[in-house]
Amino acid sequence: MGQPKATIILSPSLCRAARGLLDWTQTDLAERSGVSRSTIRDYEGSRHEAHRATEAQLRLAFEQGGIAFIQVSDETIGICAGTAER
C-alpha cells in the first residue's frame, strides 16, 4: 500500500534556473531561504535530494523573489519571473 509519491516541484535544474533568473548566487539563496549554501550546492549538483521542508524553504524564497512555478504538463513544472525583489 504505502503513500502516493509526492510531487516534486523544485528540481536541481529548476533551482539553478530560478537563481539565474533572479541573478542570485548560492549564497544569496542561502541567506534568503535559511538553507545552508553547502546543502544548496549539493542539491543543485544532484549529490542528494532535498527534504520536503528544505524544498519548501527554497521555493518560498524564490516566490518572494518574484519567481512563479507553473505546471506546464501533467509531470512538467516550469518557472517564470514576475516582479522580482532583487
Backbone hydrogen bonds in HBPLUS format (Angstrom, degrees):
<---DONOR---> <-ACCEPTOR-->    atom                        ^
c    i                          cat <-CA-CA->   ^        H-A-AA   ^      H-
h    n   atom  resd res      DA  || num        DHA   H-A  angle D-A-AA Bond
n    s   type  num  typ     dist DA aas  dist angle  dist       angle   num
A0015-CYS N   A0011-SER O   2.89 MM   4  6.10 152.0  1.97 153.7 162.0     1
A0016-ARG N   A0012-PRO O   3.07 MM   4  6.37 160.7  2.11 148.3 152.2     2
A0017-ALA N   A0013-SER O   2.91 MM   4  6.10 157.8  1.96 144.0 150.9     3
A0018-ALA N   A0014-LEU O   2.81 MM   4  5.91 161.2  1.84 148.4 153.0     4
A0019-ARG N   A0015-CYS O   3.04 MM   4  6.26 160.2  2.08 147.4 152.9     5
A0020-GLY N   A0016-ARG O   2.94 MM   4  6.17 151.7  2.02 144.2 152.5     6
A0021-LEU N   A0017-ALA O   2.89 MM   4  6.23 155.6  1.95 152.6 158.6     7
A0022-LEU N   A0018-ALA O   3.08 MM   4  6.29 151.0  2.17 145.7 153.2     8
A0023-ASP N   A0019-ARG O   2.79 MM   4  5.74 110.2  2.28 135.9 154.4     9
A0024-TRP N   A0019-ARG O   2.84 MM   5  4.87 164.1  1.86 142.5 145.9    10
A0023-ASP N   A0020-GLY O   3.12 MM   3  4.78 145.3  2.25  92.4 102.9    11
A0029-LEU N   A0025-THR O   3.06 MM   4  6.41 164.1  2.09 152.4 155.3    12
A0030-ALA N   A0026-GLN O   2.88 MM   4  6.09 155.4  1.94 145.3 152.7    13
A0031-GLU N   A0027-THR O   2.96 MM   4  6.19 161.7  1.99 152.9 156.5    14
A0032-ARG N   A0028-ASP O   3.02 MM   4  6.27 155.8  2.08 150.0 156.9    15
A0033-SER N   A0029-LEU O   2.87 MM   4  5.85 143.5  2.00 150.0 158.9    16
A0034-GLY N   A0030-ALA O   2.88 MM   4  5.51 148.1  1.98 145.3 150.9    17
A0039-THR N   A0036-SER O   3.15 MM   3  5.28 123.1  2.49  98.0 111.6    18
A0040-ILE N   A0036-SER O   3.10 MM   4  6.47 158.3  2.15 150.3 156.3    19
A0041-ARG N   A0037-ARG O   2.79 MM   4  6.02 163.1  1.82 153.7 158.7    20
A0042-ASP N   A0038-SER O   2.94 MM   4  6.06 164.7  1.96 144.7 148.8    21
A0043-TYR N   A0039-THR O   2.88 MM   4  6.00 154.9  1.95 145.8 153.3    22
A0044-GLU N   A0040-ILE O   2.83 MM   4  5.98 174.3  1.83 158.1 159.9    23
A0045-GLY N   A0041-ARG O   2.96 MM   4  6.03 140.5  2.12 140.4 151.5    24
A0047-ARG N   A0042-ASP O   2.76 MM   5  5.00 158.4  1.81 165.6 161.6    25
A0046-SER N   A0043-TYR O   2.95 MM   3  5.04 159.4  2.00 110.8 114.2    26
A0055-GLU N   A0051-HIS O   2.90 MM   4  6.20 164.8  1.92 161.3 165.5    27
A0056-ALA N   A0052-ARG O   2.94 MM   4  6.15 154.4  2.01 145.1 152.2    28
A0057-GLN N   A0053-ALA O   3.01 MM   4  6.29 152.3  2.09 144.0 150.9    29
A0058-LEU N   A0054-THR O   3.00 MM   4  6.27 162.9  2.02 155.3 159.4    30
A0059-ARG N   A0055-GLU O   2.86 MM   4  6.05 167.7  1.87 154.6 158.3    31
A0060-LEU N   A0056-ALA O   2.93 MM   4  6.02 160.9  1.96 146.7 152.0    32
A0061-ALA N   A0057-GLN O   3.08 MM   4  6.29 160.3  2.12 146.1 151.1    33
A0062-PHE N   A0058-LEU O   2.99 MM   4  6.29 161.1  2.03 152.7 157.9    34
A0063-GLU N   A0059-ARG O   2.80 MM   4  6.02 164.5  1.82 156.1 160.6    35
A0064-GLN N   A0060-LEU O   2.84 MM   4  6.02 157.3  1.89 150.9 157.0    36
A0065-GLY N   A0061-ALA O   3.00 MM   4  6.16 131.1  2.24 135.6 148.9    37
A0065-GLY N   A0062-PHE O   2.99 MM   3  4.91 128.0  2.27  93.5 108.3    38
A0067-ILE N   A0062-PHE O   2.96 MM   5  5.33 169.0  1.97 140.7 137.5    39
A0066-GLY N   A0063-GLU O   3.09 MM   3  5.09 154.3  2.16  99.1 107.2    40
A0085-GLU N   A0065-GLY O   3.00 MM  20  4.91 128.3  2.28 103.0 117.8    41
A0082-GLY N   A0066-GLY O   2.80 MM  16  5.13 162.1  1.83 151.6 157.8    42
A0068-ALA N   A0080-CYS O   2.81 MM  12  5.33 165.0  1.84 161.8 166.2    43
A0080-CYS N   A0068-ALA O   2.98 MM  12  5.33 142.2  2.13 144.3 154.3    44
A0070-ILE N   A0078-GLY O   2.85 MM   8  5.17 165.5  1.87 136.7 141.7    45
A0078-GLY N   A0070-ILE O   2.71 MM   8  5.17 168.8  1.72 160.5 164.4    46
A0072-VAL N   A0076-THR O   2.77 MM   4  5.34 146.0  1.88 142.6 152.6    47
A0073-SER N   A0076-THR O   3.36 MM   3  5.02 161.0  2.39 129.0 130.9    48
A0076-THR N   A0073-SER O   3.40 MM   3  5.02 150.2  2.50  94.1 102.3    49
